[in-house]
């Protein structure tokens, strides 16, 4: 019994030591709990703080010109003449820039939405094995290509191809068809390869990877029980996609299309190289145009700090910022409305 006394005493002491050690550790982690919580809160609010800081910076630079700018001319006139000359006064009409931005984005969406959704459906529902993995890797690589590279592709590859296709001899039937369908402004066809159509196609190629990735995630998020139930009722795979998967995943699909649209609206270098950068309201698909983003990028380096031209470029930035915010808010409201309709 005497021999057992010592080990029993040591056993009685050990829990106390363990408790003291764990208590010290608990006190340490407890001391950093509040700083960690505030750090996490800061990370959560960082995007909002960043957006507010960007807007304040843009507004600060544009503020001196806001009361002096002729807003009617700004939104209704296509005359963008930032540098006045004798007999040619300065004019800040951004109508052609707005039309160029919206038309290139519209053409990009017409191409990118069906292609992106179709590719997402194929990868998610029909592709198998190595084909599926290869396509996913290729889509990710497309998303990683820099915008300036897409601009070079539009300038050197797609532009000459479009000019070749949309070129006709004067008086030919193809030239008359192009003029009738607004594919070209003259019967001779496209005056240059960099134009509205080239810019729209390049923006579509840039938006497709975004739409495909997000749409595929939305389709894969639909439970397998939905597919199994549709197949059990006798639906073929295409009917399952059209009548089951699309309605179930429409929130995610809509968000993917809206983000693709935001990608197209905010693009700069690709449209600077691919659209022809000509300040005019297009009358046909092969007319050159200019966008707001390309105008800011091309002219900001040539302005004098603080002069009206410098300030108006920041006003263009405010308009572009408002457009992108409106797209995001509209998509959020649409998604919330769809969710309410689903619950009802």
VOSEPA-454126 format. One record per residue (C-alpha): residue number from 1; residue in one letter; chain; y, x, z. Coordinates in steps of 0.2 Angstrom, whole numbers. Example, Ala and Ser with C-alpha at 12.3 -4.5 7.8 and 13.67 -1.06 7.14 Angstrom:
BEGIN
  nr rest kette    py    px    pz
   1    a     A   -22    62    39
   2    s     A    -5    68    36
end
This chain:
BEGIN
  nr rest kette    py    px    pz
   1    x     A     0     0     0
   2    x     A    12    14     4
   3    x     A     9    21   -14
   4    x     A    13     5   -21
   5    x     A    29     3   -11
   6    x     A    39    16   -21
   7    x     A    35     9   -38
   8    x     A    39    -9   -32
   9    x     A    56    -3   -25
  10    x     A    60     6   -42
  11    x     A    56   -11   -51
  12    x     A    67   -20   -40
  13    x     A    81    -8   -44
  14    x     A    79    -7   -63
  15    x     A    85   -25   -66
  16    x     A   101   -21   -57
  17    x     A   104    -6   -68
  18    x     A   101   -16   -84
  19    x     A   112   -30   -78
  20    x     A   126   -17   -75
  21    x     A   124    -9   -92
  22    x     A   124   -25  -101
  23    x     A   139   -31   -91
  24    x     A   148   -15   -97
  25    x     A   144   -19  -115
  26    x     A   149   -37  -113
  27    x     A   166   -32  -106
  28    x     A   168   -20  -121
  29    x     A   165   -33  -134
  30    x     A   174   -46  -125
  31    x     A   190   -35  -125
  32    x     A   189   -33  -144
  33    x     A   185   -52  -147
  34    x     A   203   -57  -149
  35    x     A   209   -43  -160
  36    x     A   194   -47  -171
  37    x     A   198   -65  -172
  38    x     A   216   -62  -177
  39    x     A   210   -50  -190
  40    x     A   198   -63  -197
  41    x     A   213   -76  -197
  42    x     A   224   -63  -206
  43    x     A   211   -61  -220
  44    x     A   209   -79  -222
  45    x     A   228   -81  -224
  46    x     A   231   -66  -234
  47    x     A   229   -75  -251
  48    x     A   242   -88  -246
  49    x     A   254   -74  -239
  50    x     A   252   -64  -255
  51    x     A   256   -79  -266
  52    x     A   271   -83  -256
  53    x     A   277   -65  -257
  54    x     A   275   -65  -276
  55    x     A   285   -81  -278
  56    x     A   299   -75  -266
  57    x     A   300   -59  -276
  58    x     A   301   -68  -293
  59    x     A   313   -81  -286
  60    x     A   324   -67  -278
  61    x     A   326   -58  -295
  62    x     A   329   -74  -305
  63    x     A   341   -83  -292
  64    x     A   357   -76  -299
  65    x     A   354   -83  -316
  66    x     A   347  -100  -311
  67    x     A   364  -109  -309
  68    x     A   371  -100  -325
  69    x     A   357  -104  -337
  70    x     A   358  -119  -349
  71    x     A   342  -127  -345
  72    x     A   343  -140  -359
  73    x     A   344  -126  -372
  74    x     A   331  -116  -362
  75    x     A   318  -130  -364
  76    x     A   323  -138  -381
  77    x     A   329  -123  -392
  78    x     A   317  -111  -401
  79    x     A   331   -98  -402
  80    x     A   327   -83  -391
  81    x     A   341   -70  -394
  82    x     A   342   -60  -378
  83    x     A   353   -46  -385
  84    x     A   369   -53  -393
  85    x     A   377   -46  -408
  86    x     A   393   -50  -418
  87    x     A   391   -67  -425
  88    x     A   375   -69  -416
  89    x     A   378   -74  -398
  90    x     A   365   -73  -385
  91    x     A   353   -88  -383
  92    x     A   339   -91  -371
  93    x     A   328  -104  -379
  94    x     A   310  -104  -373
  95    x     A   303  -119  -383
  96    x     A   294  -108  -396
  97    x     A   287   -97  -382
  98    x     A   281  -113  -373
  99    x     A   273  -120  -389
 100    x     A   265  -103  -392
 101    x     A   257  -102  -375
 102    x     A   251  -120  -375
 103    x     A   244  -120  -393
 104    x     A   234  -104  -391
 105    x     A   227  -110  -374
 106    x     A   222  -127  -382
 107    x     A   213  -118  -397
 108    x     A   204  -107  -384
 109    x     A   198  -122  -374
 110    x     A   192  -131  -389
 111    x     A   181  -116  -393
 112    x     A   177  -110  -376
 113    x     A   172  -126  -367
 114    x     A   158  -132  -378
 115    x     A   152  -114  -381
 116    x     A   153  -110  -362
 117    x     A   144  -126  -356
 118    x     A   131  -124  -370
 119    x     A   127  -106  -365
 120    x     A   126  -111  -346
 121    x     A   114  -125  -350
 122    x     A   103  -114  -360
 123    x     A   103  -100  -347
 124    x     A   100  -112  -333
 125    x     A    88  -124  -340
 126    x     A    79  -117  -355
 127    x     A    79   -98  -355
 128    x     A    65   -89  -347
 129    x     A    60   -72  -341
 130    x     A    68   -57  -349
 131    x     A    78   -68  -361
 132    x     A    87   -76  -346
 133    x     A    90   -60  -337
 134    x     A    97   -51  -353
 135    x     A   109   -65  -357
 136    x     A   116   -65  -339
 137    x     A   119   -46  -340
 138    x     A   127   -48  -357
 139    x     A   139   -62  -350
 140    x     A   143   -51  -335
 141    x     A   147   -37  -347
 142    x     A   158   -48  -358
 143    x     A   168   -53  -342
 144    x     A   171   -34  -338
 145    x     A   178   -30  -355
 146    x     A   197   -25  -352
 147    x     A   210   -37  -361
 148    x     A   217   -23  -371
 149    x     A   200   -20  -379
 150    x     A   200   -38  -384
 151    x     A   217   -36  -391
 152    x     A   211   -22  -402
 153    x     A   196   -32  -408
 154    x     A   208   -46  -413
 155    x     A   220   -34  -421
 156    x     A   207   -23  -431
 157    x     A   192   -34  -433
 158    x     A   195   -53  -431
 159    x     A   213   -52  -439
 160    x     A   208   -45  -456
 161    x     A   192   -56  -456
 162    x     A   203   -72  -454
 163    x     A   216   -66  -467
 164    x     A   202   -64  -479
 165    x     A   195   -81  -476
 166    x     A   212   -90  -477
 167    x     A   218   -82  -492
 168    x     A   219   -91  -509
 169    x     A   227   -89  -526
 170    x     A   243   -99  -529
 171    x     A   239  -116  -536
 172    x     A   220  -115  -531
 173    x     A   211  -130  -523
 174    x     A   207  -120  -508
 175    x     A   226  -116  -505
 176    x     A   230  -135  -507
 177    x     A   216  -139  -494
 178    x     A   223  -127  -482
 179    x     A   241  -133  -483
 180    x     A   235  -151  -482
 181    x     A   224  -148  -466
 182    x     A   238  -137  -459
 183    x     A   227  -121  -459
 184    x     A   241  -112  -468
 185    x     A   259  -115  -471
 186    x     A   258  -109  -490
 187    x     A   245  -111  -503
 188    x     A   243   -92  -503
 189    x     A   235   -94  -486
 190    x     A   238   -83  -470
 191    x     A   253   -71  -472
 192    x     A   245   -59  -459
 193    x     A   229   -58  -449
 194    x     A   237   -59  -432
 195    x     A   241   -77  -429
 196    x     A   239   -92  -419
 197    x     A   220   -94  -424
 198    x     A   216   -76  -420
 199    x     A   224   -77  -403
 200    x     A   215   -93  -399
 201    x     A   198   -86  -404
 202    x     A   201   -70  -393
 203    x     A   206   -80  -378
 204    x     A   191   -91  -380
 205    x     A   180   -76  -380
 206    x     A   188   -70  -364
 207    x     A   187   -87  -356
 208    x     A   168   -90  -361
 209    x     A   161   -78  -348
 210    x     A   171   -86  -334
 211    x     A   165  -104  -339
 212    x     A   147   -98  -342
 213    x     A   145   -90  -325
 214    x     A   153  -104  -314
 215    x     A   144  -118  -324
 216    x     A   127  -109  -322
 217    x     A   130  -108  -304
 218    x     A   135  -127  -303
 219    x     A   119  -132  -313
 220    x     A   108  -121  -302
 221    x     A   115  -129  -287
 222    x     A   108  -146  -292
 223    x     A    92  -149  -282
 224    x     A    76  -148  -291
 225    x     A    71  -165  -285
 226    x     A    84  -172  -297
 227    x     A    75  -164  -312
 228    x     A    58  -169  -306
 229    x     A    63  -187  -304
 230    x     A    70  -187  -321
 231    x     A    55  -180  -329
 232    x     A    44  -192  -319
 233    x     A    53  -206  -326
 234    x     A    50  -200  -344
 235    x     A    66  -191  -348
 236    x     A    65  -176  -360
 237    x     A    74  -160  -355
 238    x     A    90  -164  -365
 239    x     A    91  -182  -357
 240    x     A    89  -174  -340
 241    x     A   103  -162  -344
 242    x     A   115  -176  -351
 243    x     A   111  -190  -339
 244    x     A   106  -181  -323
 245    x     A   112  -163  -322
 246    x     A   130  -165  -330
 247    x     A   134  -180  -318
 248    x     A   127  -171  -303
 249    x     A   136  -154  -307
 250    x     A   152  -161  -315
 251    x     A   163  -155  -300
 252    x     A   158  -137  -303
 253    x     A   158  -139  -322
 254    x     A   176  -146  -321
 255    x     A   182  -132  -310
 256    x     A   174  -119  -322
 257    x     A   184  -126  -337
 258    x     A   200  -126  -327
 259    x     A   198  -108  -321
 260    x     A   194  -104  -340
 261    x     A   210  -112  -344
 262    x     A   219  -102  -331
 263    x     A   212   -86  -338
 264    x     A   218   -91  -355
 265    x     A   236   -96  -350
 266    x     A   239   -80  -340
 267    x     A   232   -67  -352
 268    x     A   245   -54  -358
 269    x     A   239   -39  -368
 270    x     A   226   -48  -379
 271    x     A   239   -61  -385
 272    x     A   252   -48  -387
 273    x     A   241   -39  -400
 274    x     A   232   -54  -408
 275    x     A   245   -67  -411
 276    x     A   258   -58  -421
 277    x     A   271   -59  -408
 278    x     A   283   -69  -419
 279    x     A   295   -81  -410
 280    x     A   293   -97  -420
 281    x     A   285  -114  -418
 282    x     A   269  -114  -428
 283    x     A   267  -127  -442
 284    x     A   249  -121  -446
 285    x     A   234  -112  -438
 286    x     A   237   -96  -447
 287    x     A   256   -95  -442
 288    x     A   261   -80  -430
 289    x     A   267   -86  -413
 290    x     A   273   -78  -397
 291    x     A   268   -82  -379
 292    x     A   278   -81  -362
 293    x     A   267   -68  -355
 294    x     A   268   -57  -370
 295    x     A   287   -59  -371
 296    x     A   288   -53  -353
 297    x     A   277   -38  -356
 298    x     A   285   -33  -372
 299    x     A   304   -35  -366
 300    x     A   304   -31  -348
 301    x     A   304   -12  -351
 302    x     A   319   -13  -363
 303    x     A   330   -23  -351
 304    x     A   345   -17  -340
 305    x     A   342   -20  -322
 306    x     A   352   -35  -316
 307    x     A   358   -41  -333
 308    x     A   355   -59  -340
 309    x     A   340   -54  -350
 310    x     A   332   -46  -335
 311    x     A   335   -62  -325
 312    x     A   329   -74  -338
 313    x     A   312   -65  -340
 314    x     A   309   -68  -321
 315    x     A   314   -86  -325
 316    x     A   300   -86  -338
 317    x     A   289   -79  -324
 318    x     A   293   -94  -313
 319    x     A   289  -106  -327
 320    x     A   272   -98  -330
 321    x     A   269   -98  -311
 322    x     A   273  -116  -310
 323    x     A   261  -120  -325
 324    x     A   246  -111  -317
 325    x     A   249  -119  -300
 326    x     A   250  -136  -308
 327    x     A   233  -132  -317
 328    x     A   225  -127  -301
 329    x     A   232  -142  -291
 330    x     A   228  -154  -305
 331    x     A   210  -148  -306
 332    x     A   209  -149  -287
 333    x     A   215  -167  -287
 334    x     A   203  -172  -301
 335    x     A   188  -164  -292
 336    x     A   193  -174  -276
 337    x     A   195  -190  -286
 338    x     A   177  -187  -294
 339    x     A   170  -184  -276
 340    x     A   178  -200  -270
 341    x     A   171  -210  -285
 342    x     A   154  -202  -282
 343    x     A   154  -208  -263
 344    x     A   160  -225  -268
end
